[in-house]
Amino acid sequence: QVQLVESGGGLVQAGGSLRLSCAASGRTFSSLTMGWFRQAPGEEREFVAVITWTGGNTYYADSVKGRFTISRDNAKNTVYLQMNSLKSEDTAVYYCAATSSYYSDYAGTYDYWGQGTQVTVSS
């Protein structure tokens, strides 16, 4: 079992920045690929970014590429999502998730999910 707890969400003006954190416990963190997803009201949950367990590979949704950066600190069992140049369309609940697959942008691949953290971008 893996427990994931997100933090760092909040209200920010368009053009601003936030850094989300996701702390993991329960299973060897360094063996897990970690992803960030988001879900806006009335919308499907969508892929944002993923980082493989070595941290050597990262992938992003086109909508966030160049603005968001995913990283991880295996010593702290934590994955981060640095979000810059935020736009109103980034408003959503952000979830971190864990999978033993090497890489996936499909939510169904992920076995473990956090409770989510709200990000609201005002225009």
Legacy VTK file of the C-alpha trace (Angstrom):
# vtk DataFile Version 3.0
C-alpha trace
ASCII
DATASET POLYDATA
POINTS 123 float
0.000 0.000 0.000
1.032 3.561 -0.695
-0.359 6.667 0.960
-0.097 9.969 -0.913
-0.738 13.388 0.566
-0.731 16.502 -1.615
-0.159 20.039 -0.409
0.617 23.467 -1.798
-2.599 24.321 -3.580
-4.308 27.675 -3.212
-5.518 30.814 -4.912
-3.154 32.651 -7.239
-3.488 35.353 -9.867
-2.978 34.570 -13.517
0.706 34.670 -14.362
1.680 33.583 -10.879
3.319 30.416 -9.593
2.613 27.604 -7.178
4.536 24.527 -6.137
2.610 21.403 -5.275
4.122 18.660 -3.146
3.094 15.052 -2.741
4.494 13.071 0.177
4.445 9.292 -0.135
4.638 6.590 2.488
4.127 2.849 2.774
6.158 1.407 -0.084
9.575 2.040 -1.544
9.034 5.394 -3.203
12.028 5.072 -5.484
10.425 2.087 -7.238
7.319 4.043 -8.231
6.620 6.217 -11.215
4.744 9.301 -10.069
2.188 11.307 -11.987
0.142 14.457 -11.582
-3.399 14.675 -12.898
-6.046 17.338 -12.587
-9.799 17.561 -12.747
-11.830 20.690 -13.317
-15.544 20.843 -12.427
-17.614 18.940 -14.964
-14.511 17.669 -16.745
-12.721 14.341 -16.990
-9.558 13.806 -15.009
-6.638 14.649 -17.272
-2.944 13.877 -17.318
-0.563 16.698 -16.416
2.928 15.240 -15.945
4.799 12.087 -15.034
8.273 11.296 -13.749
9.767 7.825 -13.897
11.129 6.149 -10.816
14.714 7.020 -11.625
13.755 10.628 -12.234
15.531 10.355 -15.535
12.471 10.814 -17.701
9.652 13.301 -17.532
6.653 13.837 -19.802
4.084 16.589 -19.927
0.691 17.315 -21.374
0.950 19.772 -24.236
-1.191 22.246 -22.294
1.434 22.629 -19.557
4.673 22.000 -21.431
7.148 24.807 -20.846
5.229 26.108 -17.819
5.143 23.169 -15.391
8.054 21.112 -14.077
7.779 17.783 -12.295
10.595 16.607 -10.051
11.180 14.179 -7.227
13.360 13.773 -4.182
13.620 10.073 -3.389
15.408 10.811 -0.107
12.309 12.733 1.035
9.747 10.441 -0.616
8.277 13.504 -2.269
7.303 14.529 -5.785
6.804 18.148 -6.776
4.967 20.063 -9.458
6.293 23.565 -10.042
3.659 25.553 -11.892
4.613 28.857 -13.500
2.745 31.303 -15.731
-0.533 29.992 -14.433
-3.676 30.524 -16.463
-7.329 30.478 -15.469
-7.724 27.208 -17.386
-5.279 25.583 -14.954
-7.926 25.845 -12.234
-8.668 22.317 -11.015
-8.160 19.819 -8.244
-4.680 18.384 -8.668
-3.972 14.786 -7.752
-0.736 12.914 -7.463
-0.714 9.227 -8.261
1.694 6.304 -8.194
2.204 3.335 -10.475
4.683 0.510 -10.808
4.576 0.924 -14.584
7.599 2.634 -16.095
5.583 5.419 -17.711
1.919 6.181 -18.263
-0.306 9.125 -19.025
-3.440 7.019 -18.507
-5.174 7.394 -15.151
-6.298 3.764 -15.162
-2.699 2.632 -14.914
-2.215 4.248 -11.540
-2.859 2.208 -8.431
-2.613 4.822 -5.731
-4.059 8.332 -5.506
-3.902 11.237 -3.126
-6.935 13.168 -1.944
-6.233 16.134 -4.188
-5.406 19.787 -3.644
-7.355 22.702 -5.108
-5.619 25.174 -7.384
-7.593 28.267 -8.336
-6.201 30.801 -10.788
-7.986 34.130 -10.921
-7.899 36.188 -14.087
LINES 1 124
123 0 1 2 3 4 5 6 7 8 9 10 11 12 13 14 15 16 17 18 19 20 21 22 23 24 25 26 27 28 29 30 31 32 33 34 35 36 37 38 39 40 41 42 43 44 45 46 47 48 49 50 51 52 53 54 55 56 57 58 59 60 61 62 63 64 65 66 67 68 69 70 71 72 73 74 75 76 77 78 79 80 81 82 83 84 85 86 87 88 89 90 91 92 93 94 95 96 97 98 99 100 101 102 103 104 105 106 107 108 109 110 111 112 113 114 115 116 117 118 119 120 121 122
